[in-house]
Amino acid sequence: MASFMAKVGRFLVWNVMNMNPETGKKNMVQVCSMISNTNTKTKKGYVLTKETTPDGVRFVRIKPTEGTSDKLVLYFHGGGYVAGLAQAYYFQACDYAKAAGPGVQAILLDYDLAPEFKYPVQHNQALSIWNYVQEVEGYKPENIILGGDSAGGNLVCSMCLHLRDEKKPLPRALFLLSPWTDMVGVGQSYITNYNDDPLFGDKKNKLDEERIQRMLKSEMYVWCWEADRKDPYVSPVLGDYEGFPTTLFTVGGSEILLDDTYTIAKNMESHGITNKVISHEKMFHIYPLYSFFPESKDAYKQILEFIAEQMK
């Protein structure tokens, strides 16, 4: 059963932040702007710098003021590929780096945004930053843990599928928060959770074939309008995960994107890949990042414990 605070949160999300294209209340950029703070402050003990790779890819470095390490946290942020980095990501990156060990820094990819920039721009920039942290920064793949939320989770899976297909080394481990991996609407959870997802759902109407097609053609998917959505690099839910590293997933129990996670987790299991899915009843998209819910605190704690365990 959901906590009292989670029930209050669900009510607020339904009434203030819902971005279902049928309701017309908000779009992705509007919702992200409501919860974003574009300040560049970080937690005590860390400094932030905005940098650019030699080939022009932007990134943010979160570096501890004391110590150095040969380990790295690399992170790809969410926001439907239309919203950029915000202060919350910088604070969370400090937590990830601290969990990974003394002297560990975090690098956050600041990819170009849709609708101006569409697939494969972000995919190529992810590959670029991956090469940069190895070739220029000197980090070995086995010392890098890679994380991402929502669209960032899509990008993590897409890039790693590409690396695996090219027979290149993958990161030490992955942690994915509500990864958005299904651009074709094959997940049954689109239907079963449509009336229960406060962020993307619709309380009143059934998700029939006509409605799902309208959703898939909406601006929520602007980043891949011109792409082949059945390509696993675009819809990683359709990919095969043989050879992937240990992975932690979190996903809300009421998300329409629930199967975006479980389908990949099951595929990993079929190949003997160690993975774990954390899911709390009635919780919504990227809920571990909202620290005022007991369910969020529990999931976030488990994420940090996973990072610590994998990077020790």
C-alpha positions in Angstrom: 0.0 0.0 0.0 1.2 3.5 -0.8 2.3 5.8 2.0 0.1 8.8 2.9 2.8 11.1 1.4 2.8 9.1 -1.8 -1.0 9.4 -2.0 -0.7 13.2 -1.6 2.0 13.2 -4.2 -0.1 11.2 -6.7 -2.9 13.7 -6.2 -0.6 16.7 -7.0 1.0 15.0 -10.0 -2.5 14.1 -11.5 -3.7 17.6 -11.1 -0.6 19.7 -11.7 1.9 17.8 -13.7 0.1 15.3 -15.8 1.4 15.5 -19.4 -0.9 13.0 -21.2 -1.4 14.4 -24.7 -5.1 13.8 -24.4 -5.5 16.0 -21.4 -3.6 19.0 -22.8 -2.5 20.1 -19.3 1.2 20.2 -19.7 4.0 19.1 -22.0 7.4 17.7 -21.1 9.2 21.0 -21.1 6.6 22.7 -18.9 6.7 19.9 -16.3 10.4 19.9 -16.2 10.6 23.6 -15.8 8.2 23.4 -12.9 10.6 21.1 -10.9 13.9 22.3 -12.2 16.4 24.7 -10.7 19.1 25.8 -13.1 21.5 27.0 -10.4 24.9 25.3 -10.6 25.5 24.8 -6.9 26.5 21.4 -5.6 26.8 19.8 -2.2 29.5 20.7 0.3 32.8 19.0 -0.6 32.3 19.1 -4.4 32.9 21.6 -7.1 31.1 21.9 -10.5 32.6 22.9 -13.8 31.0 23.0 -17.3 33.3 21.7 -19.9 33.4 20.6 -23.6 35.1 17.7 -25.2 37.5 18.3 -28.2 34.7 17.4 -30.6 32.3 19.8 -29.0 30.2 17.7 -26.7 29.2 19.5 -23.5 29.4 17.9 -20.1 29.3 18.8 -16.4 32.0 17.6 -14.0 31.2 17.1 -10.3 34.5 16.7 -8.5 35.3 16.2 -4.8 37.5 18.9 -3.3 39.7 16.2 -1.7 41.2 13.1 -3.1 41.4 11.4 -6.5 40.3 8.1 -7.8 40.6 5.9 -10.9 36.8 5.3 -10.7 34.1 7.3 -12.3 30.3 7.8 -12.3 29.0 8.7 -15.7 25.4 9.8 -15.9 22.8 10.6 -18.7 19.9 12.8 -17.5 16.2 12.4 -18.4 13.6 14.9 -19.6 12.2 13.3 -22.8 15.2 14.6 -24.7 13.7 18.0 -24.6 14.7 19.2 -21.1 18.2 19.8 -20.0 20.3 19.4 -16.8 19.1 21.1 -13.6 20.5 21.5 -10.1 18.8 18.4 -8.7 21.0 16.3 -11.0 24.1 18.0 -9.6 23.1 17.2 -6.1 22.3 13.6 -6.9 25.6 13.2 -8.8 27.4 14.2 -5.5 25.6 11.3 -3.8 26.4 8.9 -6.5 30.1 9.9 -6.5 30.3 9.7 -2.7 28.7 6.2 -2.8 31.3 5.1 -5.4 34.1 5.9 -3.1 36.7 8.5 -1.9 37.9 10.9 -4.6 35.4 9.6 -7.2 34.0 12.3 -9.5 30.9 12.3 -11.7 30.5 13.4 -15.3 27.1 14.3 -16.6 26.5 14.4 -20.3 24.8 17.7 -21.4 23.4 16.5 -24.7 21.7 18.6 -27.4 17.9 18.8 -27.1 14.9 18.0 -29.3 13.0 19.2 -31.2 16.0 21.0 -32.8 18.2 17.9 -32.4 16.8 14.5 -32.9 18.0 10.9 -33.0 20.8 10.0 -33.6 22.4 13.2 -32.3 22.1 12.3 -28.6 23.2 8.7 -29.3 26.3 9.9 -31.0 27.1 12.3 -28.2 26.8 9.5 -25.7 29.3 7.5 -27.6 31.5 10.5 -27.9 31.6 11.2 -24.1 32.2 7.5 -23.5 35.2 7.6 -25.7 36.4 10.9 -24.1 36.4 9.6 -20.6 38.6 6.7 -21.6 40.9 8.2 -24.2 41.4 11.7 -22.7 40.4 11.3 -19.0 42.1 7.8 -18.8 39.3 5.9 -17.1 39.0 2.2 -17.8 35.5 0.8 -18.7 35.7 -1.6 -15.7 36.1 1.4 -13.4 33.0 3.3 -14.7 29.5 2.9 -13.5 26.9 4.3 -15.8 23.5 5.6 -14.8 20.5 7.3 -16.3 16.9 8.2 -15.8 13.9 8.2 -18.2 15.3 9.4 -21.6 18.8 9.1 -20.1 18.0 5.4 -19.4 17.1 5.0 -23.0 20.4 6.5 -23.9 22.3 4.2 -21.6 20.7 1.1 -23.1 21.1 2.5 -26.6 24.8 3.2 -26.2 25.6 0.0 -24.5 23.8 -2.0 -27.2 25.9 -0.2 -29.7 29.1 -0.9 -27.8 28.2 -4.6 -27.3 27.4 -4.9 -31.0 30.8 -3.4 -31.9 32.4 -5.9 -29.4 33.7 -3.0 -27.3 34.0 -3.1 -23.5 31.0 -2.1 -21.4 30.8 -0.3 -18.1 31.3 -2.1 -14.8 27.6 -1.8 -13.9 24.4 0.1 -14.8 21.8 1.8 -12.7 18.6 2.9 -14.5 15.7 4.9 -13.1 12.4 4.4 -15.1 14.3 3.9 -18.4 12.1 5.0 -21.3 12.8 2.2 -23.8 9.6 1.5 -25.7 8.9 3.9 -28.6 6.4 1.6 -30.3 4.0 0.9 -27.5 4.4 -2.8 -27.2 4.4 -3.0 -23.4 1.2 -4.3 -21.9 1.7 -1.8 -19.0 0.7 1.0 -21.4 -2.8 -0.4 -21.2 -2.9 -1.9 -17.7 -1.5 1.3 -16.0 -3.0 3.9 -18.3 -5.7 4.9 -15.8 -3.3 4.7 -12.8 -0.2 6.6 -14.0 -0.5 10.2 -12.6 2.2 11.6 -14.9 1.4 10.1 -18.3 -2.0 8.5 -17.8 -5.6 9.4 -18.2 -8.2 8.6 -15.5 -11.2 8.7 -17.7 -10.5 7.0 -20.9 -9.4 3.5 -22.0 -6.1 3.3 -24.0 -7.4 1.8 -27.2 -5.4 1.4 -30.4 -6.5 4.8 -31.7 -5.4 6.6 -28.6 -2.1 4.8 -28.4 -1.3 5.8 -31.9 -2.1 9.4 -31.1 0.2 9.2 -28.1 3.0 7.8 -30.2 2.6 10.6 -32.7 2.5 13.3 -30.0 5.3 15.7 -29.1 6.3 13.4 -26.3 8.1 11.4 -29.0 9.5 14.3 -31.0 13.1 13.2 -30.6 12.4 10.1 -32.7 9.7 11.2 -35.1 12.0 10.6 -38.1 13.8 7.5 -36.8 13.0 3.8 -37.2 11.3 3.1 -33.9 11.8 -0.6 -34.2 15.6 -0.1 -34.2 16.8 -1.3 -30.7 19.0 1.8 -30.5 15.8 3.8 -30.6 13.5 1.3 -28.7 16.0 -0.6 -26.5 13.0 -2.7 -25.2 13.4 -4.6 -28.5 17.1 -5.3 -28.0 18.9 -8.4 -26.8 21.0 -8.0 -23.6 23.5 -10.8 -23.9 26.9 -9.7 -22.5 25.5 -6.8 -20.4 26.9 -5.9 -17.0 25.1 -6.1 -13.7 22.2 -3.7 -13.7 19.9 -2.1 -11.1 16.5 -0.9 -12.2 13.9 1.3 -10.4 10.4 1.8 -11.8 7.1 3.0 -10.3 4.5 0.3 -9.9 1.8 2.5 -11.6 3.9 3.6 -14.6 2.7 3.0 -18.1 6.5 2.4 -18.7 6.6 -0.5 -16.2 7.2 -3.0 -19.0 9.9 -0.8 -20.4 11.9 -2.1 -17.5 10.6 -5.6 -16.9 11.0 -6.7 -20.5 14.7 -5.8 -20.5 15.2 -7.3 -17.0 13.6 -10.6 -18.2 15.8 -10.6 -21.3 18.9 -10.1 -19.1 17.8 -13.0 -16.9 17.5 -15.2 -20.0 21.2 -14.6 -20.6 22.2 -15.0 -16.9 22.9 -11.3 -16.4 22.6 -10.3 -12.8 19.9 -7.6 -12.3 17.5 -6.3 -9.8 14.2 -4.4 -10.2 13.1 -2.1 -7.4 9.4 -1.1 -7.7 7.1 0.4 -5.1 3.3 0.1 -5.4 1.5 3.1 -6.8 4.7 5.0 -7.4 5.2 7.0 -10.6 8.0 7.9 -13.0 11.5 8.4 -11.6 10.1 8.5 -8.1 13.4 7.8 -6.3 14.4 11.3 -7.2 11.6 12.9 -5.1 13.1 12.7 -1.6 9.9 13.5 0.3 8.2 10.1 -0.1 9.2 7.2 2.1 9.1 4.9 -1.0 11.5 7.3 -2.8 13.9 7.4 0.1 14.0 3.6 0.3 14.6 3.2 -3.5 17.3 6.0 -3.5 19.1 4.3 -0.6 19.2 1.1 -2.5 20.6 2.8 -5.5 23.4 4.3 -3.4 24.1 0.9 -1.8 24.2 -0.7 -5.3 26.7 1.9 -6.5 28.9 1.3 -3.4 28.8 -2.5 -3.7 29.6 -2.4 -7.4 32.5 0.1 -7.1 34.2 -1.3 -4.0 
